[in-house]
Amino acid sequence: MSDPGLQGAVPFRFACQRSGRCCRVGAGYVWLEEDDGLALAAALGVAPEVFWREYTRQVPDPGSGALRRALREGTGIAADRCRFLEGTNECSVYEARPAHCRNFPYWPSVLAGGEGFERARQVCPGITPEPSREQKQTAFAELEALYQALQAELNALAPRCELSGFCCRFEEAGHELFAGALETDFALDRHPEPGEPEAPGRCPYHQQGRCTAREGRPLACRTYFCDESKEEALFALHERYLQQVRAIEARYGYDRRYARFPELVRAFRSRTQ
């Protein structure tokens, strides 16, 4: 089923991370309708009139000014969080939680984009902006040009490569490959069928001792060489180009995640399967 967030003014995908941040970060109200109150009263084992009196209050809707029922916040050290939140991420009335909670982040104010979307994005780590196909293609073209400029500098630096494939066998080399959303998208666009990893955590594009994604491989692959004499220069080159990759991401609305490349490939592929 398509993610409703893709229809927003700023298209996004949502996958709950169980962070509990939506229940304890930022200001706002939990609006309640009649059915919400009845369900919560039953879950708490109190009469509906007791629930409305003890657990709710009337406040003006910031948008319309009309008085609406909202859940009372906690007290004391819990005054800035939902009163039904246990610990950092457990809802004590989860099955009876209000529609306002169930529908997050697909609220009209979030789907409309602008300030509402940015506030939700700052609170919720499960919201991932999804650039349009046109934006992606333009970003890919800029990334490809950046890779070409990088290759010209690498040719001038001439670091030694032993073609051993050792750097791609992360479990043996003792390092990991990180990338961002744009580079992962680019790799999958150029090489849409990665294989099954030959070892836990290994790059799925490393098959039978060779890279099957040379055209789409991320920056960290392009700047890694076994030549210790060029290590400092390669690191500086990587950091300089990484900032430019991040700038392209920002221009085209990419999420600013930075994670293990094999995990991102798996996650991004699962969105379209």
C-alpha positions as CSV (number, residue, x, y, z in Angstrom):
1,M,0.0,0.0,0.0
2,S,1.4,3.4,-1.0
3,D,2.5,5.7,1.9
4,P,-0.1,8.6,2.3
5,G,2.9,10.9,3.0
6,L,3.8,10.6,-0.7
7,Q,0.8,12.8,-1.5
8,G,1.9,15.6,0.7
9,A,3.2,19.0,-0.4
10,V,6.6,17.7,0.6
11,P,6.4,14.0,-0.3
12,F,7.7,11.7,2.5
13,R,7.6,8.1,3.7
14,F,7.0,7.2,7.3
15,A,8.2,4.2,9.3
16,C,7.7,4.4,13.0
17,Q,11.0,4.1,14.9
18,R,9.4,3.7,18.3
19,S,11.4,6.6,19.6
20,G,8.5,8.1,21.7
21,R,9.5,11.6,20.6
22,C,6.1,12.4,19.3
23,C,4.8,11.9,22.9
24,R,7.4,13.9,24.7
25,V,9.1,16.5,22.4
26,G,7.7,19.8,21.2
27,A,4.6,21.7,22.2
28,G,1.0,20.9,21.2
29,Y,-2.3,19.3,22.1
30,V,-3.7,15.8,21.8
31,W,-7.2,16.6,20.5
32,L,-10.1,14.3,21.6
33,E,-13.4,13.4,20.0
34,E,-16.3,11.7,21.7
35,D,-15.3,8.2,20.7
36,D,-11.7,8.8,21.9
37,G,-13.0,9.7,25.3
38,L,-15.2,6.6,25.6
39,A,-12.3,4.3,24.5
40,L,-9.9,5.8,26.9
41,A,-12.3,5.7,29.8
42,A,-12.9,2.0,29.2
43,A,-9.1,1.4,29.0
44,L,-8.6,3.3,32.3
45,G,-11.5,1.6,34.0
46,V,-13.3,4.9,34.9
47,A,-16.7,6.3,34.0
48,P,-16.8,8.6,30.9
49,E,-17.8,11.6,33.0
50,V,-14.8,11.0,35.3
51,F,-12.5,10.7,32.3
52,W,-13.7,14.0,30.8
53,R,-13.4,15.8,34.1
54,E,-10.1,14.4,35.4
55,Y,-8.1,13.8,32.2
56,T,-9.1,16.5,29.8
57,R,-9.5,20.3,29.5
58,Q,-10.9,22.7,27.0
59,V,-8.5,24.9,25.1
60,P,-8.8,27.2,22.0
61,D,-7.7,25.6,18.7
62,P,-4.7,27.7,17.5
63,G,-6.1,27.4,14.0
64,S,-9.8,28.3,14.4
65,G,-10.0,29.7,17.9
66,A,-12.8,27.3,18.8
67,L,-12.8,25.6,22.1
68,R,-11.8,21.9,21.8
69,R,-11.2,19.0,24.2
70,A,-7.6,18.1,24.7
71,L,-5.8,15.6,26.9
72,R,-4.3,17.1,30.1
73,E,-0.5,16.9,30.2
74,G,1.3,15.1,33.0
75,T,2.4,16.9,36.1
76,G,5.7,17.5,37.8
77,I,8.7,16.2,35.8
78,A,6.2,14.8,33.3
79,A,4.6,18.1,32.6
80,D,6.0,18.4,29.1
81,R,5.0,14.9,27.9
82,C,1.9,12.8,27.5
83,R,0.6,11.6,30.8
84,F,0.1,8.1,29.3
85,L,3.8,7.7,28.2
86,E,5.7,5.1,30.2
87,G,9.5,5.4,30.1
88,T,10.6,7.0,26.8
89,N,8.6,5.0,24.3
90,E,5.8,3.0,25.8
91,C,2.1,4.1,25.5
92,S,0.1,2.7,28.4
93,V,-3.2,3.1,26.5
94,Y,-1.8,2.1,23.0
95,E,-4.8,0.1,21.8
96,A,-7.2,2.9,22.9
97,R,-5.0,5.8,21.8
98,P,-6.9,8.8,20.2
99,A,-7.3,9.1,16.5
100,H,-5.1,12.2,16.7
101,C,-2.2,9.9,17.8
102,R,-3.1,7.1,15.4
103,N,-3.1,9.5,12.4
104,F,0.3,11.1,13.1
105,P,2.2,12.1,11.0
106,Y,-0.5,12.2,8.3
107,W,-2.1,15.4,9.8
108,P,-3.4,18.0,7.3
109,S,-0.9,20.5,8.8
110,V,2.0,18.1,8.1
111,L,0.8,17.1,4.6
112,A,0.4,20.8,3.7
113,G,4.2,21.2,4.0
114,G,5.8,24.4,5.3
115,E,6.3,24.9,9.0
116,G,4.0,22.1,10.0
117,F,6.0,19.5,8.0
118,E,9.3,20.9,9.3
119,R,8.1,20.7,13.0
120,A,7.0,17.1,12.5
121,R,10.3,16.2,10.8
122,Q,12.3,17.7,13.6
123,V,10.4,15.6,16.2
124,C,9.9,12.3,14.3
125,P,13.0,10.3,13.1
126,G,10.6,8.0,11.1
127,I,9.7,10.8,8.5
128,T,11.9,10.5,5.4
129,P,11.4,13.1,2.6
130,E,11.1,11.5,-0.8
131,P,12.3,13.7,-3.7
132,S,10.3,13.6,-6.9
133,R,11.5,11.6,-9.9
134,E,12.5,14.8,-11.6
135,Q,14.4,16.0,-8.6
136,K,16.2,12.7,-8.3
137,Q,17.3,12.7,-12.0
138,T,18.7,16.3,-11.6
139,A,20.5,15.3,-8.4
140,F,21.9,12.2,-10.1
141,A,23.3,14.3,-12.9
142,E,25.0,16.6,-10.4
143,L,26.4,13.7,-8.4
144,E,27.7,12.0,-11.6
145,A,29.5,15.2,-12.5
146,L,30.9,15.4,-9.0
147,Y,32.2,11.9,-9.3
148,Q,33.9,12.8,-12.6
149,A,35.6,15.8,-11.0
150,L,36.8,13.5,-8.1
151,Q,38.2,11.0,-10.6
152,A,40.2,13.7,-12.2
153,E,41.8,14.5,-8.9
154,L,42.4,10.9,-8.1
155,N,44.1,10.4,-11.4
156,A,46.5,13.3,-10.5
157,L,47.1,11.9,-7.0
158,A,47.6,8.3,-8.4
159,P,47.1,6.2,-5.3
160,R,48.1,2.6,-5.6
161,C,45.3,0.0,-5.9
162,E,46.2,-3.7,-5.5
163,L,42.9,-4.9,-6.9
164,S,42.7,-7.5,-4.0
165,G,39.0,-6.8,-3.1
166,F,40.1,-6.8,0.6
167,C,38.6,-3.4,1.2
168,C,35.2,-4.7,0.2
169,R,35.3,-7.7,2.6
170,F,34.4,-5.5,5.6
171,E,34.5,-8.4,8.1
172,E,38.2,-9.0,7.2
173,A,39.3,-5.4,6.7
174,G,37.8,-4.3,10.0
175,H,35.9,-1.3,8.6
176,E,32.5,-0.4,7.4
177,L,31.1,1.5,4.3
178,F,28.8,4.4,5.0
179,A,26.8,6.5,2.6
180,G,23.8,8.8,2.4
181,A,20.3,8.6,0.9
182,L,21.3,10.3,-2.4
183,E,24.3,8.0,-3.1
184,T,22.2,4.9,-2.2
185,D,19.5,6.0,-4.6
186,F,22.0,6.6,-7.3
187,A,23.6,3.2,-6.8
188,L,20.2,1.4,-7.0
189,D,19.2,3.5,-10.1
190,R,22.4,2.4,-11.9
191,H,22.5,-1.1,-10.5
192,P,18.9,-2.1,-9.5
193,E,19.6,-5.7,-8.7
194,P,22.3,-6.2,-6.0
195,G,23.0,-9.7,-5.1
196,E,22.7,-11.4,-1.7
197,P,25.6,-10.4,0.6
198,E,28.2,-13.1,0.6
199,A,28.9,-12.5,4.3
200,P,27.0,-10.7,7.1
201,G,27.2,-7.0,6.7
202,R,29.2,-7.2,3.4
203,C,28.3,-5.0,0.4
204,P,25.7,-6.8,-1.7
205,Y,27.4,-5.5,-4.8
206,H,30.6,-7.4,-4.0
207,Q,30.1,-10.7,-5.8
208,Q,32.7,-13.4,-6.4
209,G,35.6,-11.1,-5.6
210,R,34.6,-8.2,-7.8
211,C,32.5,-5.0,-7.6
212,T,29.3,-5.2,-9.7
213,A,28.5,-1.5,-9.1
214,R,31.5,0.4,-10.3
215,E,29.5,3.1,-12.0
216,G,27.2,3.7,-9.0
217,R,29.5,3.0,-6.1
218,P,29.5,5.6,-3.3
219,L,32.1,8.2,-2.5
220,A,33.7,6.2,0.4
221,C,34.5,3.4,-2.1
222,R,36.0,5.8,-4.6
223,T,38.3,7.4,-2.1
224,Y,39.5,4.3,-0.3
225,F,42.9,2.8,-1.3
226,C,45.4,0.6,0.5
227,D,48.2,3.0,-0.3
228,E,49.2,4.3,3.1
229,S,51.5,6.9,1.6
230,K,48.4,8.7,0.2
231,E,46.1,8.2,3.2
232,E,46.1,11.8,4.5
233,A,45.5,13.3,1.0
234,L,42.7,10.8,0.4
235,F,41.0,11.6,3.6
236,A,41.1,15.3,2.9
237,L,39.7,14.6,-0.6
238,H,36.9,12.5,0.8
239,E,35.8,15.1,3.3
240,R,35.8,17.9,0.7
241,Y,33.7,15.9,-1.7
242,L,31.4,14.6,1.0
243,Q,30.4,18.2,1.8
244,Q,29.5,18.7,-1.8
245,V,27.4,15.5,-1.8
246,R,25.6,16.7,1.2
247,A,24.9,20.1,-0.5
248,I,23.3,18.3,-3.4
249,E,21.1,16.3,-1.0
250,A,20.0,19.5,0.7
251,R,19.2,21.2,-2.6
252,Y,16.9,18.4,-3.7
253,G,15.1,17.5,-0.4
254,Y,17.0,14.4,0.5
255,D,16.9,13.1,4.0
256,R,20.2,13.8,5.8
257,R,20.7,10.3,7.0
258,Y,24.2,8.7,6.9
259,A,24.4,5.0,7.6
260,R,25.9,1.7,6.6
261,F,25.6,1.3,2.9
262,P,24.5,-2.4,2.9
263,E,21.7,-1.5,5.4
264,L,20.5,1.4,3.3
265,V,20.5,-0.6,0.1
266,R,18.3,-3.2,1.8
267,A,16.0,-0.6,3.3
268,F,15.6,1.3,0.0
269,R,14.9,-1.8,-2.0
270,S,12.2,-2.9,0.4
271,R,10.3,0.3,-0.2
272,T,9.6,-0.7,-3.8
273,Q,9.0,-4.4,-3.5
